[in-house]
Amino acid sequence: PTSRRPPYTLYANFNYTGGLTPRCKVAMAGVTVGSIESITLDRDTFQARVTMSIHAEVDNIPADSAAVIRTSGLLGEQYIDISIGAEMASLNEGDTFYSTQSAMNLERLVSNFASGR
């Protein structure tokens, strides 16, 4: 029987969230471990602050793990993929991912490629 412990909250800051929206999934190794609660603008850093709700059973995410925005398939929906770190300490309620990788801005990539940058 699965325990009914409430999920816990983690945060990540991104320069660009692309098509990420609330209710998008948070995954590790392709397995859904939570979902996005909200995306707000941090008015001090001008970054997007993403609030994630993580399943209580997944309580040992290494503290040096990275939150990476990925896309399922070529034009699928975006989600956050947790790239596992190696540290023994784990992220806890209210912690923020130290390392993040923003969504790829396809328009910017295409225009950079077209102008040879």
Backbone torsions as a table, in degrees:
resi	resn	phi	psi	omega
1	PRO	NA	134.5	-179.1
2	THR	-81.1	141.7	179.1
3	SER	-75.5	148.4	-177.5
4	ARG	-101.8	45.1	177.4
5	ARG	-73.4	145.2	-179.6
6	PRO	-69.7	153.8	177.6
7	PRO	-67.2	165.8	176.5
8	TYR	-119.4	164.6	-172.8
9	THR	-105.6	132.6	171.5
10	LEU	-126.2	156.6	-179.1
11	TYR	-123.9	155.9	172.9
12	ALA	-148.6	142.0	178.5
13	ASN	-108.8	134.2	-178.2
14	PHE	-130.1	147.7	174.7
15	ASN	-75.0	-29.3	-177.5
16	TYR	-151.6	123.5	-177.0
17	THR	-99.3	-5.7	178.8
18	GLY	59.6	-129.4	-177.0
19	GLY	-95.3	18.4	-179.8
20	LEU	-65.5	135.2	179.3
21	THR	-137.5	161.5	173.4
22	PRO	-54.2	148.2	-177.8
23	ARG	80.1	-7.3	173.8
24	CYS	-65.1	156.6	-175.2
25	LYS	-84.1	157.6	169.9
26	VAL	-115.7	128.2	-174.2
27	ALA	-130.5	155.9	171.4
28	MET	-132.3	127.0	179.6
29	ALA	53.4	33.9	177.9
30	GLY	83.3	-2.6	-178.7
31	VAL	-102.1	131.0	179.7
32	THR	-69.0	125.1	-179.4
33	VAL	-120.0	3.0	-179.5
34	GLY	172.0	-167.5	-179.6
35	SER	-148.3	165.6	179.2
36	ILE	-86.8	126.8	179.7
37	GLU	-85.3	-49.2	-177.5
38	SER	-157.9	160.8	176.1
39	ILE	-132.4	119.9	-178.5
40	THR	-129.5	164.1	177.8
41	LEU	-92.7	125.5	173.2
42	ASP	-79.9	110.1	-172.7
43	ARG	-73.7	-9.6	176.2
44	ASP	-86.2	-41.2	-175.8
45	THR	-103.5	-10.5	-175.3
46	PHE	58.7	33.1	173.8
47	GLN	-107.9	161.4	174.0
48	ALA	-83.7	129.9	177.3
49	ARG	-104.6	116.8	-177.6
50	VAL	-101.6	126.0	177.0
51	THR	-99.8	123.8	-178.6
52	MET	-115.9	141.9	175.1
53	SER	-104.7	116.8	-174.9
54	ILE	-109.7	135.2	179.1
55	HIS	-54.4	136.7	-176.9
56	ALA	-57.8	-32.6	-177.6
57	GLU	-65.9	-26.1	-178.2
58	VAL	-92.3	72.5	-171.4
59	ASP	-108.2	18.2	-176.8
60	ASN	-130.0	36.4	178.0
61	ILE	-70.4	119.8	-178.4
62	PRO	-54.9	139.7	-173.8
63	ALA	-61.4	-23.9	-179.4
64	ASP	-97.1	16.8	176.6
65	SER	-68.4	157.7	179.7
66	ALA	-114.9	145.8	174.7
67	ALA	-99.7	120.1	-175.0
68	VAL	-121.5	129.9	176.9
69	ILE	-83.6	123.4	179.1
70	ARG	-126.2	168.3	178.2
71	THR	-119.4	133.4	176.1
72	SER	-76.9	124.7	-179.5
73	GLY	66.4	-164.6	-175.6
74	LEU	-77.3	-45.7	-178.0
75	LEU	-125.4	25.2	-178.3
76	GLY	-74.3	-177.0	-179.4
77	GLU	-75.7	154.4	-178.9
78	GLN	-87.4	156.2	179.6
79	TYR	-153.2	169.7	175.8
80	ILE	-101.0	126.9	177.8
81	ASP	-107.4	126.4	178.9
82	ILE	-89.4	115.0	179.0
83	SER	-88.3	113.9	-169.4
84	ILE	-67.1	132.8	176.2
85	GLY	-91.0	-168.7	-175.9
86	ALA	-119.0	-4.7	-175.0
87	GLU	-68.1	148.9	179.1
88	MET	-74.8	-35.7	-180.0
89	ALA	-68.3	148.0	-178.0
90	SER	-111.6	158.0	173.6
91	LEU	-73.8	139.2	179.9
92	ASN	-121.2	171.5	177.8
93	GLU	-40.3	124.7	174.8
94	GLY	86.0	-2.8	-179.9
95	ASP	-75.1	158.8	178.3
96	THR	-116.8	135.8	175.9
97	PHE	-62.2	130.2	-179.1
98	TYR	-74.5	-38.5	-175.5
99	SER	-111.5	129.7	177.0
100	THR	-136.8	160.9	174.2
101	GLN	-133.5	118.6	-174.8
102	SER	-71.5	167.3	176.8
103	ALA	-64.0	148.7	174.3
104	MET	-77.2	131.2	177.9
105	ASN	-90.3	101.0	-173.9
106	LEU	-60.0	-41.7	-179.6
107	GLU	-60.4	-43.8	-179.1
108	ARG	-65.8	-42.0	178.9
109	LEU	-59.5	-46.2	-177.9
110	VAL	-64.6	-43.7	-178.7
111	SER	-69.5	-34.8	176.1
112	ASN	-64.9	-41.3	180.0
113	PHE	-64.9	-45.0	-178.0
114	ALA	-64.1	-34.1	-178.4
115	SER	-94.0	5.2	174.9
116	GLY	72.7	27.0	-179.8
117	ARG	-86.4	NA	NA
